[in-house]
């Protein structure tokens, strides 16, 4: 999962690491209460729990926009793109691209050339449909400042 933004009671809060929280807190950060200013996707919970810092004193609305990362495909029974119904419409495009790749190793007869053209057309149609479907979910580019060389 990659989170785009998180808000608490309509106010955006910032991501932070455990190390960052420890630098902010003079005491045991797990006991600090207040209005949350930061969140962490807790690595000890395998990405399944979001923690707020300081710890919430009263219940308010927590909102989050995130993008799920595709699961690794390790078995023949796996379904591409996290088995999402939204993504199922693109399975044929993935299969067509795979078929096109396999046909690259065949002798280029007119029949093979036509099949390659057909498969690439199906793939391109699916890719264009995906671009149109998700064009409003484009994120800002990643910005990295500074660097460190370890050696």
C-alpha positions in Angstrom: 0.0 0.0 0.0 1.2 3.5 -0.8 -0.7 6.2 1.1 -1.3 9.6 -0.7 -2.7 11.6 2.2 -4.2 11.1 5.7 -6.5 13.6 7.5 -7.8 13.6 11.1 -10.9 15.6 11.5 -10.4 17.2 8.1 -6.9 18.4 8.8 -4.0 16.8 6.9 -1.4 15.0 9.1 2.1 14.1 8.1 3.8 10.7 7.8 6.6 10.0 10.3 8.9 7.1 11.2 9.3 5.5 14.6 12.7 7.3 14.8 11.0 10.6 14.0 8.4 10.1 16.7 11.1 9.2 19.2 12.9 12.5 18.4 9.7 14.5 18.9 8.7 12.8 22.1 10.7 13.3 25.4 8.9 10.4 27.1 7.4 7.1 25.9 5.6 8.2 22.7 3.0 5.4 23.0 1.6 7.3 26.1 1.6 10.8 24.6 -2.0 12.0 24.1 -3.2 15.0 22.1 -4.5 16.1 18.7 -2.7 14.0 16.1 -0.1 15.8 13.9 1.5 12.7 12.4 0.8 9.1 11.4 2.8 6.0 10.9 1.9 2.8 9.1 3.3 0.6 11.8 5.9 -1.8 10.5 5.4 -4.1 13.4 1.8 -4.7 12.2 2.9 -5.6 8.7 1.3 -2.6 7.2 -2.1 -3.4 8.6 -2.4 -0.7 11.3 -2.1 3.0 11.2 -1.0 4.7 14.4 -1.5 8.4 15.2 0.9 10.6 17.1 0.1 12.0 19.6 -2.5 9.4 20.6 -6.1 10.5 20.0 -8.1 11.6 23.0 -11.5 11.7 21.4 -13.0 10.0 18.3 -13.0 12.0 15.1 -13.0 11.2 11.4 -9.8 9.7 10.0 -9.7 9.7 6.2 -7.0 8.3 4.0 -6.4 8.0 0.2 -4.1 5.1 -0.7 -3.1 3.0 -3.6 -2.8 -0.7 -3.1 0.3 -2.3 -4.4 -0.2 -5.4 -6.6 0.4 -8.7 -4.8 3.3 -10.9 -6.0 2.0 -13.7 -8.4 3.6 -16.9 -7.2 1.1 -19.6 -8.2 -1.0 -20.5 -11.3 -4.1 -19.8 -9.3 -3.2 -16.2 -8.5 -5.3 -13.4 -10.1 -3.5 -10.4 -11.4 -3.9 -6.9 -9.9 -5.0 -8.1 -6.4 -8.2 -9.9 -7.7 -9.8 -6.4 -7.8 -13.1 -6.3 -9.7 -12.1 -2.9 -10.9 -8.9 -4.3 -12.5 -10.5 -7.5 -13.9 -11.4 -5.6 -17.1 -7.7 -5.3 -17.9 -6.8 -9.1 -17.6 -7.4 -9.7 -21.3 -4.9 -6.9 -22.1 -2.3 -8.5 -19.9 -2.9 -11.9 -21.5 -2.7 -10.4 -25.0 0.6 -8.7 -24.2 1.9 -12.0 -22.9 0.8 -13.8 -26.1 2.4 -11.1 -28.2 5.7 -11.6 -26.3 5.5 -15.4 -26.9 4.8 -14.9 -30.6 8.1 -12.9 -30.8 10.0 -16.2 -30.9 7.9 -17.7 -33.8 8.9 -17.7 -37.4 7.4 -14.4 -38.9 4.8 -16.0 -41.3 1.9 -13.9 -42.4 -0.4 -15.7 -40.0 2.0 -15.1 -37.0 2.4 -11.5 -38.0 -1.4 -11.0 -38.1 -1.7 -12.7 -34.6 1.0 -10.4 -33.2 -0.8 -7.4 -34.6 -4.1 -8.5 -33.2 -2.6 -9.2 -29.7 -0.8 -5.9 -29.7 -4.0 -4.1 -30.6 -5.9 -5.8 -27.8 -3.1 -4.8 -25.4 -3.0 -1.2 -26.5 -6.8 -0.9 -26.2 -6.6 -2.2 -22.6 -3.7 0.1 -21.8 -5.5 3.2 -23.2 -8.7 2.2 -21.3 -6.6 1.9 -18.1 -5.1 5.4 -18.7 -8.5 6.9 -19.3 -10.0 5.1 -16.2 -7.3 6.2 -13.8 -6.2 9.5 -15.2 -7.6 11.4 -12.2 -5.6 9.4 -9.7 -2.2 10.5 -11.0 0.1 11.4 -8.1 2.7 14.1 -7.9 6.2 13.0 -8.8 8.6 11.9 -6.1 10.9 14.6 -4.8 14.1 13.6 -3.1 16.4 16.1 -1.4 19.9 15.5 -0.2 21.8 12.2 -0.4 24.1 10.1 1.6 26.8 7.7 0.5 27.6 4.8 2.8 30.6 2.8 2.0 
